[in-house]
Amino acid sequence: AGRTLEETRPVTITPITRGHRGESAPVARKFGRAKAQQALFTMAQNMMERGLLQSKHVCFSYSGAVADIGAQPGYKELLGAAKKHNAQVHLVPMSVTGSVNVGPNALALGVIASDHQVDSLL
């Protein structure tokens, strides 16, 4: 009693997929959606801290209620890093087409960055 629907579901393995230059491939798997989302926030923060961003814009699109992202683990730390590195974090609703393709509550990260190994940023 008192648990949310998300808390009563079995933990699922959530893939993190990289799309780059017309190719897409899984780069990591996390147990649960919240940990996968946190990994994307960490990745963006690490890009800032390592000077990999070639633009001061970090863009996220979300196929759920955008207001829910603010409470996710790692998001506030990401905003703090963005302030420190004079970057802007943009959080927008995912398009209907994108949402249909990736499913509900999916998070996408878009940046312009120098070449890097994704696994070293997660």
C-alpha positions in Angstrom: 0.0 0.0 0.0 1.2 3.5 -0.7 3.5 2.6 -3.6 3.3 4.1 -7.0 2.7 2.0 -10.1 6.3 2.5 -11.1 7.5 1.1 -7.8 5.4 -2.0 -8.2 6.7 -2.9 -11.6 9.6 -5.3 -12.0 12.9 -3.4 -12.8 13.5 -3.4 -16.5 16.8 -3.1 -18.3 16.8 0.2 -20.1 19.2 0.6 -23.1 21.1 3.8 -23.8 21.5 4.1 -27.6 23.9 6.4 -29.4 22.9 7.8 -32.8 25.9 9.4 -34.6 26.5 10.0 -38.3 23.6 7.9 -39.5 24.5 4.9 -37.3 22.8 3.9 -34.1 24.0 1.3 -31.6 23.5 0.5 -27.9 26.3 1.8 -25.7 25.1 0.9 -22.2 22.3 -0.7 -20.3 20.9 0.4 -16.9 18.5 -1.2 -14.5 15.5 1.0 -14.6 14.5 4.1 -16.5 15.6 6.5 -13.7 19.1 5.2 -13.7 19.3 5.4 -17.5 18.1 9.0 -17.4 20.6 9.8 -14.7 23.3 8.4 -16.9 22.4 10.8 -19.6 22.5 13.7 -17.2 25.9 12.5 -16.0 27.1 12.2 -19.6 26.1 15.7 -20.4 27.7 17.0 -17.2 31.0 15.1 -18.0 31.0 16.6 -21.5 30.9 20.0 -20.0 33.6 19.3 -17.4 35.9 17.8 -19.9 35.5 20.6 -22.4 34.0 18.4 -25.1 31.1 20.6 -26.0 31.5 22.6 -29.2 28.3 24.5 -28.5 27.0 25.9 -25.2 23.7 24.2 -25.7 22.6 20.8 -24.2 19.3 19.7 -25.5 17.0 17.1 -24.0 13.6 15.9 -25.4 11.3 13.8 -23.3 8.3 11.7 -24.3 6.5 12.3 -21.1 5.5 15.2 -18.9 8.5 17.5 -19.1 7.8 18.9 -15.6 8.7 15.4 -14.2 12.3 15.6 -15.3 13.2 18.3 -12.7 12.8 15.7 -9.9 14.9 13.0 -11.5 18.3 12.1 -9.9 21.2 14.0 -11.4 19.1 16.8 -13.1 19.8 19.5 -10.5 23.5 18.6 -10.6 23.4 18.9 -14.4 21.9 22.4 -14.1 24.6 23.4 -11.6 27.3 22.2 -14.0 25.7 24.1 -16.8 25.7 27.3 -14.8 29.4 26.8 -13.9 30.4 26.2 -17.5 28.1 28.9 -19.0 26.0 26.4 -20.9 22.3 26.3 -21.4 20.1 23.2 -20.8 17.1 23.0 -23.0 14.3 20.5 -22.1 11.4 20.2 -24.5 8.6 17.7 -25.2 9.5 15.0 -27.7 7.7 15.1 -31.0 4.7 12.8 -31.5 6.6 10.8 -34.1 9.7 10.4 -31.9 7.5 9.4 -28.9 5.8 6.7 -31.0 9.1 5.3 -32.1 10.8 5.2 -28.7 7.9 4.8 -26.3 6.6 6.7 -23.3 9.0 8.4 -20.9 12.0 8.2 -23.1 14.7 10.8 -22.9 16.9 11.9 -25.7 20.1 14.0 -25.4 21.4 16.1 -28.3 24.8 18.0 -28.2 27.5 19.1 -30.6 30.7 17.7 -29.2 34.3 16.7 -30.0 34.9 13.1 -30.8 34.7 11.0 -27.6 34.1 7.5 -26.2 30.6 7.4 -24.8 31.4 4.8 -22.3 34.0 7.0 -20.6 31.3 9.6 -20.0 28.6 7.5 -18.4 
